[in-house]
Amino acid sequence: MSFCDGIMFETIIPKAPIVKQADIGLIGLAVMGQNLALNMLDHGYRVAVYNRTLARTEAFVAGKEANSGLIGCHTPEELAATLSRPRMVLLMVKAGQAVDDTLELLLPYLEPGDIVIDGGNSHPGDTRRRVAALAEQDLLFVGCGISGGEEGARRGPSLMPGGNTSAWPYIRPILENIAARVDDQPCCRWIGPYGAGHFVKMVHNGIEYGDMQLIGEAYHLLRVGMGMDTDQLAELFSRWNVGPLNSYLIEITGRILGVKEPGGLPLIDSILDTAGQKGTGRWTGIEALEFGTPLTTISEAVFARALSARRDERLRAATQLGSLTGPPVKADNNSVAAIHDALYAAKIISYAQGFMLLKDAAEAFGWHLDYQGIALIWRGGCIIRSVFLNDIAQAFEADAGLESLLLAPFFTGQLGKSEAGWRQAVILGVKLGIPLPALSSALAFFDGYRCSSLPANLLQAQRDYFGAHTYERIDQPRGTFFHTDWDSFAPPHKDRHD
């Protein structure tokens, strides 16, 4: 509707003739949605697109990269009418309520057997709910993790579909064709039922948080602790990218550190030290707490972002509490190599913890996850792509039932080679007052994981003392519980608390 001089007119938007010829529909034309549509066009698919803002749809359809395979639609009804059956509709809208709102608009125009794919970063619990709800209407819902950012969407992402298994034969050709490829294999595999696809994507993002934090701590130790300038660091990270640390994130770190502003100063020094987050890393930590998975490195990475966000408070604390950071130490080959080894070893721990969480979730939900396959599809298109994932895939190929990556002979050996440098780097950070939450927590986990006797026996005694929570004994079968009347052994104490 529009108003002119108090008179109301109805704005009529002409509709395109409905032609049932599109292979797939796409709703949501932000950059990721547009790039995925163009990716599908490149592979010969006709794509019907709809965005709630009509101007964006029209501009996209008229864009220079669009061609006759792109069909702009004015309504969800029109989009559904253009699609061949079974209809396939990819949602690229913001996670959360927006997905449910879009489904409410779309579902009246779908028929039994039609397929809806959610390509956003939805919470796995929401995907489980939607799979079940749409199944009641004989509709097939798929939650598909998509990694690779804007460039990955355009040229080939890593895809992690999961949900209603009946949808896979129909969506498989399109998804495999638009995915990144490594060794001529698509970086796309069916993950499992219900929310499995989005769960694996969530863990991928948690590992990404861990990788970025570990790299940041290594950078901090080199820059502040050793006084290396950005040109030296750019060259160093470029060297590190040829070897076991070879990865997309190491590569772009070297590039970032080499960028100068017009005046010649490093751009990195002008960027505010406050990190944002969209929630997937936090969800990973929450799920780990639910399953009792010791996801310490990724959790510390999430907390480090939260601490960075308290910048004003940190500035006041720096004045009031002072800083322990002393003058830089000499950046010799030995100390730089130690930081390299610390970064590599902690990375092993972070990925091992991520796969622990996947195994715990699979056991809880009855999924049969292909851990080798997951590592393989993460090798291309996605943000954590690296040569390191080949080593993980080989470990699971050698032993599909591998209890932990840390017990694979290859990684056991790599940790043994890296341990001395890892400890040296953490000690240096402690001495200089440089925070290394992810590097140091990974080392603490490593020491705890291989410790045959932890002080949890004292913890259990304390719990039994104040709460009668009972405990097990080392000389009795597991599952047999005991309680001690501790007061009968302890002398009276005047200040004892209840």
Salt bridges, closest charged atoms under 4 A:
ASP42 OD2 - ARG154 NH1 2.50
GLU65 OE1 - ARG154 NH2 2.98
GLU78 OE1 - HIS74 ND1 3.24
ASP100 OD2 - ARG129 NH2 3.19
ASP100 OD1 - ARG130 NE 2.95
GLU111 OE1 - ARG85 NE 3.01
GLU111 OE1 - ARG87 NH1 3.72
ASP114 OD2 - ARG87 NH1 2.75
ASP118 OD2 - ARG130 NH1 3.84
ASP126 OD1 - ARG129 NH2 3.41
GLU151 OE2 - ARG155 NE 3.74
GLU176 OE2 - ARG172 NE 2.89
ASP183 OD2 - ARG379 NH1 3.19
ASP184 OD1 - ARG181 NE 3.59
ASP211 OD2 - LYS347 NZ 3.19
ASP231 OD1 - LYS260 NZ 2.49
GLU235 OE1 - ARG239 NH1 2.32
GLU251 OE2 - ARG255 NH2 2.57
ASP269 OD1 - ARG223 NH1 2.99
ASP273 OD1 - ARG311 NE 2.59
ASP273 OD2 - ARG314 NH1 3.12
GLU287 OE2 - HIS123 NE2 3.61
GLU313 OE1 - ARG310 NH1 3.19
ASP341 OD1 - HIS340 ND1 3.19
ASP370 OD2 - ARG189 NH1 3.25
GLU419 OE2 - ARG423 NE 3.03
GLU419 OE2 - ARG450 NH2 2.81
ASP447 OD1 - ARG423 NH2 2.58
ASP447 OD1 - ARG450 NH2 3.13
ASP464 OD1 - HIS483 ND1 2.79
GLU472 OE2 - ARG478 NE 2.92
ASP475 OD1 - ARG473 NE 2.84
ASP487 OD1 - ARG496 NH1 3.20
